[in-house]
Amino acid sequence: MKNYLSHTFNEDDFNLVSVIDELSLWAAPFGLKLLDSIKLKPNINVLDIGCGLGFPLIEIAQRLGDSAKVFGIDPWESAVERAGLKIKTYNLSNVNIIKGVAEQLPFDNKFFDLIVSNNGINNVKDLHLSLGECARVAKPGAQFVFSLNLERSMIEFYQAFEEVLLHNGLNEEISKMKKQIYEKRKTLDEIKSLLYKSGFDIANIHEDIFKLKYLDAGAMFNHSLIKYWFLGGWKKILRMDDMEQIFDQVEIKLNRQAERNGEIVLTIPFVVISSFRK
């Protein structure tokens, strides 16, 4: 009997329950578009850069089946362990995950037929070096598909933040804010240029947008996505002595918007770029 026919769902399996219902609200919109863009082929080697907790790494491994060899790499040790639990729980034999960085990929030249990165390649420390490594490990004709959010992400918050900083004469902090945005979100033209220089030809760029809606500023700042992944960076822009005052003023400004519009909306423009190794 085939393995999947003999499998029985056990709702009391702690490992299964701990891994099935945790796909990130943030990762999903990017990742679903990325999955639509990849070309599925048999007997290929695949790399997911910045695979984090295992999406879309594990999804791709399941969609390709046992003929593929799928590898993930991420510097976040706890995430690598969590993804390893999923791989073990799902009994996947065609996927491996490695703790490491994109700037120094531990793979041979011309090894991969498909490389993906779901909003991960824009978070590396050295984008130019990372793209060069992608080119090194990609076979000629290999597909490289990645998603990233663009520089106007959450522009509604950043506009309110900048207005408050300007009102308080914190011009240096405005510069720090803009530098922080640029470090994480290069312009699309710059990404395209770096991709070409690294040895990839762009086949398609899919532009899209999604929205995060909140009742008010308190709900927004306390939302897990904002609190754990964005708030720390925003706080680093400010001196400790200014922090409470500035965020109080930002809350007031955003709440006024919520009163006028019935909600706070943060827009997230993003792209999925499909390219091929020259």
C-alpha positions as CSV (number, residue, x, y, z in Angstrom):
1,M,0.0,0.0,0.0
2,K,1.2,3.5,-0.8
3,N,2.4,5.5,2.2
4,Y,-0.2,8.2,1.9
5,L,-3.0,5.6,1.8
6,S,-1.9,4.1,5.0
7,H,-1.6,7.5,6.8
8,T,-4.2,8.3,9.5
9,F,-4.8,11.8,10.7
10,N,-4.3,12.1,14.5
11,E,-5.7,15.3,15.9
12,D,-3.9,14.7,19.2
13,D,-0.4,14.5,17.5
14,F,1.3,17.4,19.3
15,N,4.0,17.8,16.6
16,L,1.4,18.0,13.9
17,V,-0.8,20.5,15.7
18,S,2.3,22.7,16.5
19,V,3.3,23.1,12.8
20,I,0.1,23.2,10.7
21,D,-1.4,26.5,11.7
22,E,1.3,29.1,11.7
23,L,1.9,30.5,8.2
24,S,2.9,34.1,8.5
25,L,0.3,36.7,7.5
26,W,3.3,38.7,6.2
27,A,4.9,35.8,4.2
28,A,1.7,34.5,2.6
29,P,0.8,37.2,0.1
30,F,4.4,37.4,-1.3
31,G,4.8,33.6,-1.3
32,L,1.5,32.7,-3.1
33,K,2.5,35.0,-6.0
34,L,6.0,33.5,-6.0
35,L,4.6,30.0,-6.1
36,D,2.6,31.0,-9.2
37,S,5.8,32.1,-10.9
38,I,8.1,29.1,-10.5
39,K,8.4,26.4,-13.2
40,L,8.0,22.9,-11.8
41,K,10.3,20.3,-13.4
42,P,11.3,16.8,-12.3
43,N,14.8,15.9,-11.1
44,I,15.9,19.4,-10.1
45,N,17.9,21.0,-7.3
46,V,16.2,23.8,-5.6
47,L,17.4,26.5,-3.1
48,D,15.3,28.7,-0.9
49,I,17.3,31.7,0.4
50,G,16.1,33.1,3.7
51,C,13.7,30.2,4.2
52,G,12.9,31.2,7.8
53,L,10.3,28.9,9.4
54,G,10.0,26.9,6.2
55,F,7.8,28.7,3.8
56,P,7.8,28.4,0.8
57,L,10.6,25.8,1.2
58,I,8.5,22.9,2.5
59,E,5.6,23.8,0.1
60,I,7.9,23.7,-2.9
61,A,9.4,20.4,-1.7
62,Q,5.9,18.9,-1.4
63,R,4.8,20.2,-4.8
64,L,7.9,18.8,-6.6
65,G,7.9,15.4,-4.9
66,D,10.7,13.0,-4.3
67,S,12.6,13.5,-7.6
68,A,13.7,17.0,-6.5
69,K,16.4,17.9,-4.0
70,V,15.3,21.0,-2.1
71,F,17.6,23.0,0.2
72,G,16.9,26.0,2.5
73,I,19.3,28.4,4.1
74,D,18.8,30.9,6.8
75,P,20.9,32.5,9.6
76,W,18.1,32.3,12.2
77,E,19.0,29.3,14.3
78,S,15.6,29.0,16.0
79,A,13.8,29.2,12.7
80,V,16.0,26.5,11.2
81,E,15.2,24.2,14.2
82,R,11.4,24.9,13.8
83,A,11.6,24.2,10.0
84,G,13.5,21.0,10.8
85,L,10.6,19.9,13.1
86,K,8.1,20.5,10.2
87,I,10.3,18.5,7.8
88,K,10.4,15.6,10.3
89,T,6.7,15.8,11.2
90,Y,5.7,15.8,7.5
91,N,8.2,12.9,6.9
92,L,9.8,14.7,3.9
93,S,12.9,13.0,2.5
94,N,13.7,15.5,-0.3
95,V,14.4,18.6,1.7
96,N,17.3,19.8,3.9
97,I,17.7,23.1,5.8
98,I,21.1,24.7,6.6
99,K,22.0,27.5,9.0
100,G,24.0,30.0,6.9
101,V,24.0,33.3,4.9
102,A,23.4,34.1,1.3
103,E,26.7,35.9,1.1
104,Q,28.5,32.6,1.4
105,L,26.5,29.8,0.0
106,P,27.9,26.3,0.9
107,F,27.2,24.8,-2.5
108,D,29.2,23.9,-5.6
109,N,29.2,26.1,-8.7
110,K,26.3,25.5,-11.2
111,F,24.4,23.2,-8.8
112,F,20.8,24.6,-8.8
113,D,18.1,24.5,-11.4
114,L,15.8,26.8,-9.4
115,I,16.5,29.4,-6.7
116,V,13.7,31.2,-4.8
117,S,13.6,33.8,-2.0
118,N,10.4,35.0,-0.5
119,N,11.0,38.5,0.8
120,G,14.4,37.3,2.0
121,I,17.0,38.5,-0.5
122,N,16.2,42.1,0.4
123,N,17.1,41.4,4.0
124,V,20.7,40.2,3.4
125,K,23.6,42.3,4.7
126,D,25.3,42.6,1.2
127,L,22.8,42.4,-1.7
128,H,25.5,42.6,-4.4
129,L,27.5,39.7,-2.9
130,S,24.4,37.6,-2.3
131,L,23.2,38.0,-5.9
132,G,26.7,37.1,-7.1
133,E,26.6,33.9,-5.0
134,C,23.2,33.1,-6.5
135,A,24.7,33.4,-9.9
136,R,27.6,31.2,-9.0
137,V,25.5,28.3,-7.7
138,A,22.9,28.6,-10.5
139,K,23.2,26.4,-13.6
140,P,23.0,28.2,-17.0
141,G,19.3,28.7,-17.7
142,A,18.3,28.2,-14.0
143,Q,15.3,30.2,-12.8
144,F,15.7,32.7,-10.0
145,V,12.4,33.9,-8.5
146,F,12.2,36.2,-5.6
147,S,9.7,38.6,-4.0
148,L,10.3,41.8,-2.1
149,N,8.3,44.7,-0.8
150,L,9.0,48.1,-2.2
151,E,10.2,51.4,-0.7
152,R,6.7,52.8,-0.2
153,S,5.6,50.0,2.0
154,M,3.6,51.3,5.0
155,I,3.9,54.8,3.6
156,E,0.9,55.9,5.7
157,F,2.9,55.2,8.9
158,Y,6.1,56.7,7.6
159,Q,4.4,59.9,6.5
160,A,2.9,60.4,9.9
161,F,6.2,59.6,11.5
162,E,8.1,62.0,9.4
163,E,5.6,64.8,10.0
164,V,6.0,64.3,13.8
165,L,9.8,64.2,13.5
166,L,9.8,67.4,11.4
167,H,7.4,69.2,13.9
168,N,9.9,68.4,16.7
169,G,12.9,69.5,14.7
170,L,14.4,66.0,14.5
171,N,15.9,66.3,11.1
172,E,18.7,63.9,11.8
173,E,16.1,61.3,12.8
174,I,14.3,61.8,9.5
175,S,17.6,61.0,7.7
176,K,18.0,57.9,9.8
177,M,14.5,56.8,8.9
178,K,15.1,57.2,5.2
179,K,18.4,55.4,5.5
180,Q,16.7,52.5,7.3
181,I,14.0,52.2,4.6
182,Y,16.7,52.2,1.8
183,E,18.7,49.5,3.5
184,K,15.8,47.2,3.5
185,R,13.9,48.3,0.4
186,K,16.1,49.2,-2.6
187,T,14.3,50.8,-5.6
188,L,13.0,48.5,-8.2
189,D,15.4,50.0,-10.8
190,E,18.4,49.4,-8.5
191,I,17.3,45.7,-8.0
192,K,16.9,45.2,-11.7
193,S,20.4,46.7,-12.4
194,L,22.0,44.5,-9.8
195,L,20.3,41.5,-11.1
196,Y,21.6,42.1,-14.7
197,K,25.1,42.8,-13.5
198,S,25.1,39.6,-11.5
199,G,24.3,37.5,-14.6
200,F,20.5,37.1,-14.7
201,D,18.1,38.1,-17.4
202,I,14.6,39.2,-16.2
203,A,11.7,37.4,-17.8
204,N,8.8,38.9,-15.8
205,I,8.1,41.4,-13.1
206,H,4.7,41.0,-11.4
207,E,3.7,44.0,-9.3
208,D,1.0,43.7,-6.7
209,I,-0.2,45.2,-3.4
210,F,-1.9,44.1,-0.2
211,K,-3.3,46.1,2.7
212,L,-3.1,45.7,6.5
213,K,-6.1,47.3,8.2
214,Y,-6.4,48.3,11.9
215,L,-9.2,49.9,14.0
216,D,-6.8,52.4,15.5
217,A,-3.1,53.1,16.3
218,G,-3.2,51.1,19.5
219,A,-4.3,48.0,17.7
220,M,-1.7,48.6,15.0
221,F,1.3,49.0,17.4
222,N,0.2,46.0,19.4
223,H,-0.3,43.7,16.5
224,S,2.2,40.9,16.5
225,L,3.5,41.7,13.0
226,I,4.3,45.3,13.9
227,K,5.4,44.7,17.5
228,Y,7.9,42.0,16.8
229,W,9.1,42.7,13.3
230,F,8.9,46.5,12.7
231,L,8.6,48.4,15.9
232,G,12.2,47.7,17.0
233,G,13.6,49.3,13.8
234,W,11.4,52.4,14.3
235,K,12.5,52.7,17.9
236,K,16.2,52.7,16.9
237,I,15.6,55.9,14.9
238,L,14.9,57.8,18.1
239,R,16.9,58.7,21.2
240,M,15.5,57.1,24.3
241,D,14.6,60.5,25.8
242,D,12.4,61.3,22.8
243,M,10.7,57.9,22.2
244,E,7.6,58.1,24.4
245,Q,6.8,61.7,23.3
246,I,7.2,61.0,19.6
247,F,5.2,57.8,19.6
248,D,2.4,59.5,21.6
249,Q,2.2,62.2,18.8
250,V,2.3,59.6,16.1
251,E,-0.5,57.7,17.8
252,I,-2.6,60.9,18.0
253,K,-2.0,61.6,14.3
254,L,-2.9,58.1,13.2
255,N,-6.0,58.0,15.4
256,R,-7.2,61.2,13.8
257,Q,-6.9,59.4,10.4
258,A,-8.8,56.5,11.8
259,E,-11.6,58.7,13.0
260,R,-11.9,60.3,9.6
261,N,-11.6,57.1,7.5
262,G,-13.0,54.5,9.9
263,E,-9.7,52.6,10.0
264,I,-5.9,52.8,9.6
265,V,-4.7,51.2,6.3
266,L,-1.0,50.3,5.7
267,T,-0.4,49.5,2.0
268,I,2.3,47.0,1.0
269,P,3.4,47.3,-2.6
270,F,5.6,44.4,-3.7
271,V,7.0,42.6,-6.7
272,V,7.8,39.1,-7.8
273,I,10.7,38.9,-10.2
274,S,11.3,35.9,-12.4
275,S,14.7,35.7,-14.0
276,F,17.0,33.2,-15.6
277,R,20.8,32.7,-15.3
278,K,22.5,33.8,-18.5
